[in-house]
């Protein structure tokens, strides 16, 4: 009797009503999901994920080196460099000019000395020829004498004059000692004989050294 009664009561229930309630719940859940409402327990997961993403972005930003700022073009700096290059070039050119002038002066001076010494050798030979003439008059004597006067005039135009070294103290810059001899009447280291005359410029510079004999008395 009891089992039959239970069966009868079960058969008397309305199954359609239960099915309808479940369908309504599913529809409400779908509406919430479409509207973006977080389900229960899902809010905490979203917030935790957002914090993890923020920390990852911060670490990435900190690890990446900051780009260095590009140097701005400076017209003032380029102007200073240009001025420095110009000053250096001008200094180099001035040094080159001075060096070239000095070299040319040295070349002219050496060439002048060479020509003067050659000319003075001819002058010495003309004087020797005049002194060797047996007669101190006549055409030959007058001819050599006029030739020497003309050579003296040329030397004066070059500002060169003969040096008077007889009896002077020996100077190695102006004299060339070819011998030493005793002479009690003269002091030591003085010139007692001039073998070849020396010549000097009017400003005192030596044009040609003199060859001389120097006194050397025994002590």
C-alpha positions in Angstrom: 0.0 0.0 0.0 2.7 2.5 0.8 4.7 2.0 -2.4 1.6 2.4 -4.5 0.7 5.6 -2.8 4.2 7.0 -3.4 4.0 6.1 -7.0 0.7 7.9 -7.3 2.0 11.0 -5.7 4.9 11.1 -8.1 2.8 10.7 -11.0 0.7 13.6 -9.8 3.7 16.1 -10.0 4.0 18.7 -12.8 7.4 18.1 -14.5 6.8 20.9 -17.0 7.0 23.5 -14.3 10.5 22.3 -13.2 11.8 22.5 -16.7 10.5 26.0 -17.1 12.4 27.2 -14.0 15.7 25.8 -15.3 15.2 27.5 -18.6 14.6 30.9 -17.0 17.7 30.6 -14.9 19.8 29.8 -18.0 18.4 32.7 -19.9 19.2 35.1 -17.0 22.7 33.8 -16.8 23.2 34.3 -20.6 21.9 37.9 -20.3 24.4 38.7 -17.5 27.2 37.3 -19.5 26.3 39.3 -22.6 26.1 42.5 -20.5 29.7 42.0 -19.2 28.8 41.5 -15.6 31.3 39.5 -13.7 30.1 36.3 -12.4 30.6 35.4 -8.7 34.3 34.9 -7.9 35.4 36.3 -11.3 36.1 39.9 -10.0 39.0 38.9 -7.9 40.6 37.0 -10.8 40.3 40.0 -13.1 41.8 42.4 -10.6 44.7 40.0 -9.9 45.4 39.7 -13.7 45.4 43.5 -14.1 47.9 43.9 -11.3 50.2 41.2 -12.9 50.0 43.0 -16.2 50.9 46.4 -14.6 53.9 44.9 -12.9 55.1 43.3 -16.1 54.7 46.6 -18.0 56.7 48.4 -15.3 59.5 45.8 -15.4 59.7 46.0 -19.2 59.8 49.8 -19.1 62.6 49.8 -16.4 64.7 47.2 -18.3 64.6 49.2 -21.6 67.4 51.9 -21.7 66.3 55.5 -22.2 67.3 56.8 -25.6 70.0 59.4 -25.5 69.0 62.8 -26.7 70.4 63.7 -30.1 72.9 66.5 -30.0 71.5 69.7 -31.4 73.5 71.3 -34.2 75.5 74.2 -32.9 76.4 76.9 -35.4 78.6 78.6 -32.8 80.8 75.5 -32.4 81.3 75.1 -36.1 82.2 78.8 -36.3 84.8 78.4 -33.6 86.3 75.4 -35.5 86.4 77.4 -38.7 88.2 80.2 -37.0 90.7 77.9 -35.4 91.5 76.3 -38.7 91.9 79.7 -40.3 94.3 80.8 -37.6 96.4 77.6 -37.9 96.6 78.0 -41.7 97.6 81.6 -41.4 100.3 80.7 -38.8 101.6 77.9 -41.0 101.7 80.2 -44.0 103.5 82.9 -42.1 106.1 80.4 -40.8 106.6 79.1 -44.4 107.0 82.7 -45.7 109.6 83.5 -43.0 111.5 80.3 -43.6 111.5 80.9 -47.3 112.8 84.4 -46.9 115.5 83.3 -44.5 116.6 80.5 -46.9 116.7 83.0 -49.8 118.7 85.4 -47.7 121.2 82.7 -46.8 121.5 81.7 -50.5 122.1 85.3 -51.6 124.6 85.8 -48.8 126.6 82.7 -49.7 126.6 83.5 -53.3 127.7 87.1 -52.6 130.6 85.9 -50.5 131.6 83.4 -53.2 131.6 86.2 -55.9 133.4 88.7 -53.6 136.1 86.2 -52.8 136.7 85.4 -56.4 136.8 89.1 -57.2 139.3 89.8 -54.4 141.6 87.0 -55.7 141.8 88.9 -59.0 142.4 92.1 -57.0 145.3 90.5 -55.2 146.9 89.3 -58.5 146.5 92.8 -60.0 148.3 94.3 -57.0 151.1 91.7 -57.2 151.5 92.5 -60.9 151.7 96.2 -60.2 154.3 95.6 -57.4 156.4 93.4 -59.7 156.8 95.9 -62.5 160.5 97.0 -62.6 159.6 100.6 -63.5 157.1 102.7 -61.6 156.2 104.7 -64.6 155.3 104.1 -68.2 152.3 102.6 -70.0 152.3 99.3 -68.1 152.5 100.9 -64.7 149.8 103.4 -65.6 147.6 100.7 -67.0 147.8 98.4 -63.9 147.3 101.4 -61.7 144.1 102.5 -63.4 142.9 99.0 -63.3 143.3 98.7 -59.5 141.6 102.1 -59.0 138.6 100.9 -61.0 138.5 97.7 -58.8 138.7 99.8 -55.7 135.7 101.8 -57.0 133.7 98.6 -57.5 134.5 97.4 -54.0 133.4 100.7 -52.5 130.1 100.4 -54.4 129.7 97.0 -52.7 130.5 98.7 -49.3 133.7 96.7 -49.0 137.0 98.2 -47.8 140.4 96.8 -47.0 141.2 96.1 -43.4 144.2 97.5 -41.6 145.4 94.6 -39.5 149.1 95.4 -39.1 150.0 95.6 -35.3 146.5 94.6 -34.2 145.7 91.8 -31.8 145.0 88.5 -33.4 141.3 87.7 -33.8 140.4 84.3 -35.0 137.1 85.6 -36.5 139.0 88.1 -38.7 142.5 86.6 -39.1 144.0 83.3 -40.3 147.4 82.7 -38.7 149.8 81.0 -41.2 152.8 81.2 -38.9 154.1 82.5 -35.5 157.5 84.2 -35.1 159.3 85.8 -32.1 159.6 89.6 -32.1 160.9 91.2 -28.9 159.8 94.6 -30.1 156.1 93.5 -30.3 153.8 92.0 -27.8 152.6 88.4 -28.0 149.6 87.6 -30.0 149.9 90.7 -32.2 150.2 90.7 -36.0 153.6 91.4 -37.3 153.1 90.7 -41.0 150.1 90.5 -43.4 150.5 87.9 -46.1 147.1 88.6 -47.7 144.9 91.5 -46.9 141.6 91.1 -45.3 138.4 93.0 -46.3 135.4 94.0 -44.3 132.0 95.6 -45.0 131.3 99.1 -43.8 129.1 97.7 -41.0 132.1 95.7 -39.7 131.2 92.2 -41.0 134.1 90.3 -42.5 134.1 89.9 -46.3 137.4 88.0 -46.3 139.8 87.0 -43.5 143.4 88.1 -43.6 146.3 85.7 -43.6 148.8 86.9 -41.1 152.0 86.1 -39.1 151.5 86.3 -35.3 154.1 87.2 -32.7 155.0 84.5 -30.3 157.9 85.4 -27.9 159.5 82.8 -25.7 158.5 83.0 -22.1 
